[in-house]
């Protein structure tokens, strides 16, 4: 069962009758957004990240705080270990997933985009790159490259020697560099491209869509076998444009498109009769749309009803 931030506070309250427990609660809540972000970047699932935080809390309240030199590092270590256990379970679950698997989208505040490294690390495009890493490689990369954790601390978290962690980090960096998004678009460039894309989708103007889509644009859809979605990636501007305009007139009267920041990048939230039907995260490079990630699985859409805080 997922435990949200307000519920975590409630859980801690009854368990905190004394000063030591109050200190434990205070430390946990002070670092909660960071711990959630670590778990989410390792798992790509907000629900599972919340479960990891619950497990982290249960272990944290049993720790003698007088023996803890760095509370942040200690909490990150517990979270990493719990996330690694869950990551291996998730990998088995994904093997039987119906159709393409996409990360659970998060509605994020616009200011997250100001931290370029953090924004890049939680983007749909980067999370899909991280999916190609082995569990320990993913943990090492996230902790080192995103959160700047010392090699010695990472070694304790993943139960490896410091020398081994350095080698894993180098290997993961090379792997990610070969697959990561091409570059970072300016805020104005991103806004203009998203506006043009939204207008083209709303009007069903095929030529305008072709003008804003990169020749090698990729469209991925995640229905999880629960709702209809494209069963495999659609590649190429012509194919993607025709997919987006197909059947538009039949549903235009009851569909609305709402711009949003999802995973720190531009996105469109599609509502059908007022209810969230699809979240389309948009990747933009050089003023053109290069990636479209459409999440339709209802189990993954709860986090776009309210903003989620991510930090490092």
Secondary structure in CASP SS format (residue, H / E / C, confidence):
PFRMAT SS
TARGET T0000
AUTHOR 0000-0000-0000
METHOD secondary structure of the structure
MODEL  1
X C 1.00
X C 1.00
X C 1.00
X C 1.00
X H 1.00
X H 1.00
X H 1.00
X H 1.00
X H 1.00
X H 1.00
X H 1.00
X H 1.00
X H 1.00
X H 1.00
X C 1.00
X C 1.00
X C 1.00
X C 1.00
X H 1.00
X H 1.00
X H 1.00
X H 1.00
X H 1.00
X H 1.00
X H 1.00
X H 1.00
X H 1.00
X H 1.00
X H 1.00
X H 1.00
X C 1.00
X H 1.00
X H 1.00
X H 1.00
X H 1.00
X H 1.00
X H 1.00
X H 1.00
X H 1.00
X H 1.00
X H 1.00
X H 1.00
X H 1.00
X C 1.00
X C 1.00
X H 1.00
X H 1.00
X H 1.00
X H 1.00
X H 1.00
X H 1.00
X H 1.00
X H 1.00
X H 1.00
X H 1.00
X H 1.00
X H 1.00
X H 1.00
X H 1.00
X H 1.00
X C 1.00
X C 1.00
X C 1.00
X C 1.00
X H 1.00
X H 1.00
X H 1.00
X C 1.00
X C 1.00
X C 1.00
X H 1.00
X H 1.00
X H 1.00
X H 1.00
X H 1.00
X H 1.00
X H 1.00
X H 1.00
X H 1.00
X H 1.00
X H 1.00
X H 1.00
X H 1.00
X H 1.00
X H 1.00
X H 1.00
X H 1.00
X H 1.00
X H 1.00
X H 1.00
X H 1.00
X H 1.00
X H 1.00
X H 1.00
X H 1.00
X C 1.00
X C 1.00
X C 1.00
X C 1.00
X C 1.00
X C 1.00
X C 1.00
X C 1.00
X C 1.00
X C 1.00
X C 1.00
X E 1.00
X C 1.00
X C 1.00
X H 1.00
X H 1.00
X H 1.00
X H 1.00
X H 1.00
X C 1.00
X H 1.00
X H 1.00
X H 1.00
X H 1.00
X H 1.00
X H 1.00
X H 1.00
X C 1.00
X H 1.00
X H 1.00
X H 1.00
X H 1.00
X H 1.00
X H 1.00
X H 1.00
X C 1.00
X C 1.00
X C 1.00
X C 1.00
X H 1.00
X H 1.00
X H 1.00
X H 1.00
X H 1.00
X H 1.00
X H 1.00
X H 1.00
X H 1.00
X H 1.00
X H 1.00
X H 1.00
X C 1.00
X C 1.00
X C 1.00
X C 1.00
X H 1.00
X H 1.00
X H 1.00
X H 1.00
X H 1.00
X H 1.00
X H 1.00
X H 1.00
X C 1.00
X C 1.00
X C 1.00
X H 1.00
X H 1.00
X H 1.00
X H 1.00
X H 1.00
X H 1.00
X H 1.00
X H 1.00
X H 1.00
X H 1.00
X H 1.00
X H 1.00
X H 1.00
X H 1.00
X H 1.00
X H 1.00
X C 1.00
X C 1.00
X C 1.00
X C 1.00
X C 1.00
X C 1.00
X C 1.00
X C 1.00
X C 1.00
X H 1.00
X H 1.00
X H 1.00
X H 1.00
X H 1.00
X H 1.00
X H 1.00
X H 1.00
X H 1.00
X H 1.00
X H 1.00
X H 1.00
X H 1.00
X H 1.00
X H 1.00
X H 1.00
X H 1.00
X C 1.00
X C 1.00
X H 1.00
X H 1.00
X H 1.00
X H 1.00
X H 1.00
X H 1.00
X H 1.00
X E 1.00
X E 1.00
X E 1.00
X E 1.00
X E 1.00
X E 1.00
X E 1.00
X E 1.00
X E 1.00
X E 1.00
X C 1.00
X C 1.00
X C 1.00
X C 1.00
X C 1.00
X C 1.00
X C 1.00
X C 1.00
X C 1.00
X C 1.00
X C 1.00
X E 1.00
X E 1.00
X C 1.00
X H 1.00
X H 1.00
X H 1.00
X H 1.00
X H 1.00
X H 1.00
X H 1.00
X H 1.00
X H 1.00
X C 1.00
X C 1.00
X H 1.00
X H 1.00
X H 1.00
X H 1.00
X H 1.00
X H 1.00
X H 1.00
X E 1.00
X E 1.00
X E 1.00
X E 1.00
X E 1.00
X E 1.00
X E 1.00
X E 1.00
X C 1.00
X C 1.00
X E 1.00
X E 1.00
X E 1.00
X E 1.00
X E 1.00
X E 1.00
X E 1.00
X E 1.00
X C 1.00
X C 1.00
X E 1.00
X E 1.00
X E 1.00
X E 1.00
X E 1.00
X E 1.00
X E 1.00
X E 1.00
X E 1.00
X E 1.00
X E 1.00
X C 1.00
X C 1.00
X E 1.00
X E 1.00
X E 1.00
X E 1.00
X E 1.00
X E 1.00
X E 1.00
X E 1.00
X C 1.00
X C 1.00
X H 1.00
X H 1.00
X H 1.00
X C 1.00
X H 1.00
X H 1.00
X H 1.00
X C 1.00
X C 1.00
X E 1.00
X C 1.00
X C 1.00
X C 1.00
X C 1.00
X C 1.00
END
